[in-house]
Amino acid sequence: MGFKLLALLVAALAGLSMAVQGSLNTALGKVTGLLEATFVVQAVATLTAGILLFVFDLGSGDLGALPDAPWYTWLGGAIGVVITYGVVFAISRAGVASATTAIIVGQILTAALIDHLGILGMERIPFPLNKMIGLILVAAGARILLAQ
């Protein structure tokens, strides 16, 4: 299996996990409240990552290099809170399929822009016409899925 195929399979698994996680987080939010559920989810994620890193020694990097990271890379944690809260908010009001469709369209549009411009430290990857057509088809499919 090629490295790129493996990466895409891992990405698909992450997407599957996001739909399940969003549903679980929404169920928790119905019991505790949206911001409270977001707090619990982030706390459990921190604890889980800490166990994997410090107990099972699964890290492959160097936390000592953290001060060398550009300031904007620290924003991922705050954005994680926005993501968790936004997913719980959207799924609880629009349903899993509709919210996930909107999330995917937003992700693809943003990813295409990041790739094309090479921002946030990413390698610049051109966005040719055939990819633009694919994006338009995804958006059209999303519109059909989101139609009431």
C-alpha angles and dihedrals in degrees: 000000000000122000092242092051090050090050091051092049090051088049091051089050089051089052091050089048091050092057091049092043092049090053093048092046091049091051089051090047091056088058101038107018130261101277092039091053090048090053093049093047092051092045092050090047091052092048092048093049090046092053092048091048103039105023101036095028092224096148119113099188140064122263087192088072091061094103088057093060116104112260094245092060088069090065092077092085093052090046088051088061090050090049095049093046092044094049093049091046094048098043093048090055106029104026131248099282097045094044093046091049091053090046092052093049090050091048094050094047092048093043091051091052093047091048095046095047096034092226130161091037094300124138112258111252116182119237105219128190096268090057090047090054089050090051091050090051091050090050091048090050090049090051090054091048092048095047113115 
